[in-house]
Amino acid sequence: MENSSVVTPISITQAGPLELEIKWADGHRSLYAAHALRLRCRCANCVDEWSGTQRISVDQIPADVHPLSVESVGRYGLRIAWSDGHSTGIYAFDYLRTLCGCEICKREI
């Protein structure tokens, strides 16, 4: 993504008990289901570093998993402390933007 405003968040909020919302500098709004976002963690505990194989499965993540806290990591991402005790993953902003599942973003892929 060549335009930095595409991957620069202006606000990050919990939109509901099981949703996270990011408003981006380019005016776009992304909603993320907490369970799906937790499943997409790319830390070494969740994804094998050598093969890229996912180490966690859908049934290992509680359906009601939700963020307990969200903190910035530098100027490039977020660390989320999840209700299932997991907190080692960093979600880079460019990765989060690719995870947006809205109709506009689906057409751009």
N, C-alpha and C positions, 0 to 999 in steps of 0.2 A: 504494500500500500504506500504509494508515493506521497500522499497528502497527509501531513502530520495531524491535521485537525480530525482526520478520520479515526485516529487511534488515541486522541487526547480526550479523556473524560472531563466533564465539567461538574458532574455530580454523580455520586454513587449512593443509592439508598436501598433500604429493604422495602420493596413495594407491597409486600404482604407477608404473611408468616412463612411462606414457602417460595418467595420470589425475590430476586435481586434486580434492581433497575439501574442502568447506566445511561446518562444523557451525555452525548458526545459533542465536541466542539463544532462539528459540522452540522449540528441540529438533529442528528439521528437519535432515536431512543431505542434501547435494547432491553428486553425483559428476559431473564434467565430463570428457569425452574431450578430451584436449589438442588433437587435430586440429580438432575441431568448435569448440572455444573459440578457437583461433587464427583460424579462418575467420570468427568473429563479431566480430573486432576492428572498432571503429568510428572509428579514428583517420583523419585526413585522407589518409593514404597508402592506406588500405584502403577507404574510402568517400568518394565525391565529396561535398564539403561543400555544394555547391549543389543537386545533383539527388538526393542520397541513394543513388545507384547504386553498387553494390559494384564496387570496382576490382580485387579479387583473385578468383581462381577456385580451385576445389577442387584442380585439377591443379598449381597454383603452390605449394601448401603440401606439403612432404614428409610422407608418411604417418607417419613416426616423429618428427614435431615434438614437442618437449616443453619444459616450463619449465626454464630454467637458474636463474632466481631469481624470486622473487615479493616485492614490497615494497608496503607500505601507502602510499596517497596520501591524506594528511589522514585524515579519519574517514569517508570516503565511497567509497573504491575501492582498486583494486589496479593496479599496473603490473607486467607480466610481461615478462621478458626471455626470448625464445624461442630455441630452438636453430637456427632459420633466420635469425637475425640481427635479427629485428624486436623492437623494444622501446618504441615510441612510444605505444602505445595505453593508455588507462586504462579499466579495467572497473569501472564504478560498482557498488556492492553491490546496488542495486535492479535494475540491468540483469542482473547475475549471477543474482539470484533468479528473474527471469523466464525465464532460460535453463535452469533446472532441468527436466530431462526426465523426472523420476520420475512414476509413475502418480498420486500425490496431486496434484502440481502440474499435471499435464495435465487433471485433472478440475476444477481451480479456474479454468481459463482460460475 
